[in-house]
Amino acid sequence: MGIKTLLKKGRIPEGVKEVADREGLDIEVLKLGILQGKIVIPRNKKRDNIKSIGIGYPLRTKVNANIGTSTDQIDKNLELKKAVAAEKAGTDTLMDLSTGGDISEIRREIIRKTHVPLGTVPIYQAAIEAAAEKGGMVNLTEDEIFEVIEEQARDGVDFMTLHCGVTLDTLKRLKIEGRVMDIVSRGGTFLVTWMLYNKKDNPLYTRFDRILDIAAEYEVTLSLGDGFRPGAIADSSDRAQFFELSILGELTERAWERDVQVMIEGPGHIPINEIEMNVQMEKELCHGAPFYVLGPIVTDVAPAYDHIVSAIGGALAASFGADFLCYVTPSEHLGIPGVKDVHEGVMASRIAAHAGDIAKGIKGAAEWDREVSIARKKRDWDRQFELIIDPDKAKEIRKKVAPHVEDVCSMCGEYCAIKLLNDALKKE
């Protein structure tokens, strides 16, 4: 029995209590948010070793880290190291996007070795297995897609990206308008390729009730994917993107009728001046369901620095009401990320999420900054390192050039403004 169903029956699941305690939120407020669909707690009924994470307002903005093999790098142990590094860096969730090697075994091993909710994109595995076994992803049958979805649910996957709004009607809008980058979603491209070859609409849309059956049985949260998200600033906020979003809004209501939890995925590459409008459109068209954004990436010119680009977009998106940020690493658009890239991506997104939380007035956000500032004023370095977001890196930087005066840093040295003023005030 799912979280929403239990709450309707007057029972408070342990995961709901856990989230309320961690976020310092009244349990009745949390309960109402879940029942209204504005908050989700992704947790498969088969997972008993994970931290319950709440996503949605008025909770803290959450961060996801993507990991997974590719056809050019198939190393399960490396992906496990990335998963552990992401969890250590403070990611709230993980997504396994593996496309190389034994995808099922990699996923199961990540579930065994980590303690945060795990998401997947089932169409990856379904299409790749069809290509290997049948000579092409276009030979995939509809039933095989749902078999993979059920297999992953049975394994304990907590949330799934399903591109249910990728339809022939949405594709018409894309063709009419034209784009610089067309479709950049891998899952969206797999489905469009299948649809055009088989001359059939997307089974994730036409057979959505089958998805709801599986989600309800295993308590899987649906993350309705944006297969037509813009992959270039020039393509942002077009007809295809918003037509797909309107379909996802309709499907959200159908999921809620079955007490299935839903969040909505969003762009993508959009300029800064369109972020607020994109968040508002999602909240309106999808009835307040939590919004999960990739970045957003606010300029196309900075590969190798896209973690910074996405942190800029993520901070703004969070401040305007986005609930969940998918990290972007320095390797985005260039190659598969390594362990260090994963760490940097998580940190950049966590900083963005926190900056957004200050703007939204999330409980405890501004207080955290105040505590750091008090420790800085006191030049209490132990306390600063205890509080700041990445103490290991901060300590490493401080040690590079040690100050002659122990309680300051080497930037100002003996002329530290804080110390000089404090000493002057003591003499009065």
N, C-alpha and C positions, 0 to 999 in steps of 0.2 A: 504494500500500500504506500503510495507516494506521499511526499511532504504535504502537498496541498490537500489531499484527501484526508490525511490524519488531522490537519489543522481544522478542517471543516467539521470533523467529528469531535472537536474539543480536546484533542490530544496534542501535546507539544513534544515533537521528536527531539532526541538528544542533540542532534546537529543544530537545531534552531536555538536551543539553549546555549550551545557553545558559541555560536555566532553572536548572539545578544551579549553574552558576557565579554567576549573579546572586544567588541566594538563599543561597549558601554551604552548599549541601546536598550530602551524599554522593550520587553519581549512582546508587548501588545502592538507596539509600532512595527516591529519586525514581522509579526504575524500578519498584520494588515497589509504590509507591503508585499508579502509572498502571495496572499490570497488575491490581491489586485493584479498580480503579475509584474509588479514593478521591482521585485527582488527575486533572485533565484539562488538556490544553494545546490550546485552541481555535485551530486553524490550518488553513484550507482549503488543499488541495494547490496551488491556483492562486495563492495569495498568496506573493510572494517579497520583499515590501518591508515586512514587519511584524516587530515585536518579539514573540518567543515569550513567552507569559504562562502560568504554571502556577497553577491554582486548586485548592485542597484542602489538607488538613493533611499535613505540618507547614510548609506554605508561608505566607508573609505573606498576610493577608486582602486580597483585591482589591476594587477599586471600579469600577463601571460608570456611565457617563453617557448618559442618553437624549437624543437630539436628533430633529429631524424636523418636517416641515411639518404644517399642519392645513388644513382647508377655509377657515379665516379668515385664515391667513397662509401664503401660498405664495411663498417667496423662497429659492431654492436657494443664493444667495450668502450669505444670512444663516445658513442652516444650516451651510454650510461654515465660516463664522466661528465658530459655536458649537463645531463639531467641533475646530477648531484651538485654541480657547480651552480646551476640556476637556482636550485632549492636553497643552497647555502647563501646565495646572494639575495634571497628574499622574494623570489617569484611566488605569486599566489597560486598559479596553475602552470601546467605544462601541456604542450600539444606535441604528439608524435606524428610527424609528417613523412615518415619513412617511405621511400620509393625504391629502395634497393635491398637485396638480401631476403632473408626470411622475415617478412613484415610482421607476421603473427607472433613469432618468437621474440622479436625485438620489443614489440608492444607489451607482451606479457612480462618480459624481464623488467621493463621500466615500471610497470605496475607493482612488481614485487619489490623493487629497490627504492621507490620514492613514496612520499607521504603527502602529496598535494593532489588535487583533482587532475585527471588526465583527459585531454580531448584528442580527437582524431578527425580525419576526413575520409570516411569509408570508401568513397568513390575512387580514391587513389589505389587502394588495394584491389578493388574489384576490377578496375581497368587494367592494371599492371598484370594481374593474374590471367586475365583474358588474353592479353597480348602474348604472354609467355606460353599459354596452353592452347590457344585457339588461333594464333597467328595475327591477332589484332584486337584492339579494344572495342572495335565496332561489332565484334562477334559476341560481346557480352549479352547475356539474356537479362531480362528484367528481374526474374527470380533470383539470379545470381547476385545482383546488386543487394537485394534484401537479405540474402543469406550472409553476405559479408557484414551488413549492418547488425544482424542478429548475433553473429559470431563475436563481433567487437563488444556488443552490449553484454553478452554472456561472459566475456573475459573481464569485465569490470570497468569499461570506459565510462567516464562520468558525463562528458558532453561531446556532442558530435556536430561538426560542420556539415550541413546538408544543403546543397544548392537547389532548393526547391523552387526558387523564382526564375531559374533559367528555363524559359519556355520558348516555343516558336514565336509567340506573340512578342515577347521581350526582344528576341533576335531581330524581328522586323523593325523595331524602333532603333536598334543599333545600326542596321543597314541604311535606314532612311537618313539618319543623322550623319553617319560616318565619323571615324575616330582616327587619331594619329596612331594609337596603340591597340586598337580593336579590343580583344579580350586578353587580360593578363592573368586571370585566375586559372590555375592549373585544373582545378576541379570543374570550373565552368567550361573550359576548353574541351576537356574529356567528354562532358555531357553534350555540348553543341556538336562535336564531331560525331558522336553516337546518334544524335537526333537527325542530323542531315543525311547520314548514311542509311539509317533505318527508316527514314521518313515517318518518324513517330515523335510525339511529344515526350517530354521528360517524365519518366516513371516516378521520380521523386515528387513530382507535382500531381500527376494523374492518379497515383496510388498513395497519396499522403496518409490516408487512413491506416495503411499497413505500417508506415513509420510510427504513427501514434500508438498502434498496438504494441510495437516493440518497446518504444520509449516508456509507455505506461507499465509494461511488465517488469522492466529492469530499472525503472526510475532514472532514465537517462534524460538529461537536459538537452533540448534542441538548440543549436546555435545556427540559426538560419542564415546561410552564407550569401555573400554578395558576389555572384559570379560575373556580374557586369560592372564591378567596381572600376573606376578610372585608374589606368596605369600611367597616366601622364597628366600634368597640370592642364594641358590643353583640352583634355577630355572630361574635365570635372563637371559634376552636377548636370549631366545631360538627360535626355528623355529616357534612354534605356536604363540608366541607374535608378531613376525615381519610379519608373514603371515597375521594375523588379521589386523595389522597396514597397510599393503599394500591394503587390501580391503577397509579400511576406507579412504585411499587416493583416491581410485576410486569413492567412494560414495561422497566424498567432492566435486569433480568436477561436479557430477550430481546435487548436491544441489546448487552449484554456478550458474548452468545453469538456476535455478529457482529463483535466487536472495535470496536464503535462507542462513542465516548466520550459520557458522559451526566452532566449535572448537573440538579438539581431546584430548581424555583422555589417560594418560600414567601411567606407573608404579609408585608406587608399590615398592616391595622389590628388590633393585638393589645395588650392591656395589659402593662405591665412584668412583672407576676407570672406571665404565661403564656409568656414568651419561652423560658426554659430548657426547658420541657416541649415546646414546638413544635420546637426544635432536636433534642431527644432523639428525638421521634417520627419526624422525617424521617430521622435517622441509622439508626433501627431499621427502619422500614418500607422504606427505600430502600437498605439494605445498605451504608451508609457513603458513598454518592455525595455529591459536593460539594453544599452547600446555598447557594442564591442567593436572598437575601431583599430585598424592597422595603421599605426602612427598617430594621426595622418602625416604623410610625407608632404611637406609644404613647398618643396622646390625639387626639380629634377637634376640639378647641376652638381650635386655633391656626393656621388658615390665615394665610399671610404669614410664618409662622415654622416651617413644616413641615420645613425643612432642619434646624432645631435639634431638633424633635421626633423626626425620623428618626435624627439622630445619637445621641440618647439610646438609642433602640431598637437602632440598629446596633452601638453599642459593647457593649451587653449581649449581643446575638445573637452577635457575633464572639467575645466572651469565653467564651460557652457552646459554641462550635464551628461557627458559621456561617462559610462560607468566602469569600463573595462578597456585597458590598453594592451594591445598586442605589441610586444617589443619589436624593435628593428635593430640589427647589429651593424657594426662597421662593414661587414661582408655583404650586406644587402646589395643586390644587382651585380655582384662581382663573383661570389663563390660561396661554397658551403661554410658556415661559421665554425671556428674552433672553440675550445674551452674559454680562452680569454675573451673572444668576441661575445660569447654568451654572457659572461660576467658583465662586460661593459654594456651590453644591450639591456640587461635587467636593471642595472643601476640607472641608466639613462631614463628608462621608463618609470622606475620608482620615483625618481626626482620629479619627472613630469606629473605623475599622478599626485604626488604630495603638493606640488605647486597648485594644481587644480583644486585640491581639497581645501587649501587655505582660502581660495576664492569662493568656494561653495559653502564655506563655514562648517565643514565637517568637524564633528566633535573631536577635540584633541589635536587637530592639525596645527593651528597657530600656537598652541601651548608647547608643542614639541620645539618649534623654532625659538620660543621664548626661553626655554630651558637651555638650549645651546648658547644663546646670546648671554645669559647670566653666567654660564661657565666661562665664556670667552672674556667677559668683563673681569672676572676673577682670575683670569689666566690659569684656570684649573684644567690643565691638559688631560689629566686622567678622566675627568668628568666629560670633557668634550669628546674624547675618543669613545667613551661609553655611549654617548648619545648619537653621534653623527652616522650618516647612512652607510659609509664605507670606511670604517676605522683603519683597516689594514693598509689601504692605499694612502690614507692621510698620514699615518705613522711613517710610511716609507718616504713620502715627500718631505716630511719634517726632518727626517734624519739625513737627507741629502746634503744640506748645509746647516750644520748645528749652530745655534745662536750662542754667542759668548755669555749673554744674560739668559739664564735657564728658563725663566718664566715668560719669555716672549718668543717670537719667531724671527728668522733671519731676514725677513723682508724689510723690517724697520730697525731691528736690533735694539740698541740702547735708546733709540729715539721713538720707541713704540708710543703712539698717541695715548693709548689706554693707560699704560704704566706711568707716563709722564704726568697725566692729569691726576691719576690716583695718588701719586707721590706728592703732587702740589697740594691737593686737598688735605692730605694728612698733616702738612706743615702748618695749616691755618690754625 
